[in-house]
Amino acid sequence: TVVLTDWRILLDQEGAQYAAGLLPNDCTVRFTTRIVRSDPGIREFMTQSGRRYLLDGPPASDPVLLSRIQMHGLSKFLFESILATQQLWLAMELATH
């Protein structure tokens, strides 16, 4: 399982969801393949490649990091979705309280 911090959800042109975030103790932004299954209760999802990811902490809010995610996402034709990020964060919060 790969842990991502300071994460965001991105969408492709068909609306499929992807995630981007930082690896713990690293400045590397990691982009996932398409999310195929998620469980907000345990903050985990599986991608098309079969890799499991755990979202640690809240979505990214640092403007510099958000800019990096947006720019790298655009190079892959992925667009940050504030709504999808907020919906997942809310579901995670509700599941843990």
Number of C-alpha atoms within 10 A of each C-alpha: 10 12 15 22 21 20 26 28 27 27 18 17 9 6 11 13 22 23 25 25 25 22 17 13 7 8 10 10 18 16 20 20 16 18 20 14 13 16 14 19 13 12 19 18 19 19 18 13 11 13 13 17 19 18 23 17 12 16 21 19 11 9 9 10 17 19 11 12 26 19 15 17 20 14 9 11 12 22 21 22 18 12 11 15 19 15 13 18 20 13 14 19 14 11 13 10 6
